[in-house]
Amino acid sequence: MRSKFYRAIKEKAPVEAVDLNVAVAFIRENARKNFNETVEVHIRLGVNSKKSDQMVRGTVDLPAGPSKQQQVVVFTADAKQQKEALSAGAFKTGGEELVDTIIKESKLAADVTIATPAMMPKVAQAAKILGPKGLMPNPKTGTVSDDPVAVVKQIFSGKVSFKMDQQGNVHLPVAKINWESDKIIKNTQSFLAALKNARPPAAKGEFFKSVTIKTTMGPGIRVSA
C-alpha cells in the first residue's frame, strides 16, 4: 500500500513523457521536506537480455559528482599502492590476505572493488562471493588497473559504473534532491549519453524503450529522451 504522500504526488504527476527539465522541476517541487532523497534514473532497454552479445555495461563520469561517497576496496600486493589508495579515500586495501578473509567470512562490505592485474587470479577465487553483488573488478569498467590509486581518485571525482539487469533495465542514482537543478540535469544527461555509447552492435531497433526519473520514495516521471 502506497503512502498518502506518494498517492498525492502521483495524482498530479504528468502522465505523458516530458522534457528532462520539466521532470526535474516536478520532482524537486514535490520532494519530501524532511528527507534528502536520492534521485534515480531508470531505463528500460530494447535489447534481448538473454543474449550475451547484447549485455550493456560501462562507466560514466558524473560532472556534478556522485550521489554518495562510494565505499572502495582495493586489491593490491604493493604496500605503497595500499597506503596511497587509503590516502585517496579507499575504505580498505590488501593483497592475498584480504581475499582470504573475504572467502573465510563469505562477505565484503563495498560499493566498488579495484584490483591490479597481478591480483586478479587470487581475486577470482572469491568470485562466488563478489560476482553476485557486482563487485568483481572488470577491465571493461576500468576497475582492473596497474594504477589503482588513479582509479580511486576517478571514482571519488564522480566516475561510476552501470550494468544492465536480467530484465534489460539499467538503474543509476545520479544526484540528491537538494542539489541545484542544473547539477541533477547534467548528471542525468551524462548518464544517458554514456549509456547510448555502450549500446551493443547486436542491439536492433529502439534502444531506449523508456526513461524514468524519480526520487527514492516518489513516483516515476517519464522523460522524453
Sequence and secondary structure as in RCSB ss.txt:
>XXXX:A:sequence
MRSKFYRAIKEKAPVEAVDLNVAVAFIRENARKNFNETVEVHIRLGVNSKKSDQMVRGTVDLPAGPSKQQQVVVF
TADAKQQKEALSAGAFKTGGEELVDTIIKESKLAADVTIATPAMMPKVAQAAKILGPKGLMPNPKTGTVSDDPVA
VVKQIFSGKVSFKMDQQGNVHLPVAKINWESDKIIKNTQSFLAALKNARPPAAKGEFFKSVTIKTTMGPGIRVSA
>XXXX:A:secstr
   HHHHHHHHHS SS B HHHHHHHHHHTS SSS  EEEEEEEESS TTSGGG  EEEEE TT  SS   EEEE
 S HHHHHHHHHTT SEEESHHHHHHHHHHT    SEEEE GGGHHHHGGGHHHHGGGT S  GGGT B S HHH
HHHHHHHTEEEEE  TTSEEEEEEEETTS HHHHHHHHHHHHHHHHHT  TT  S SEEEEEEEETTS  EEB  
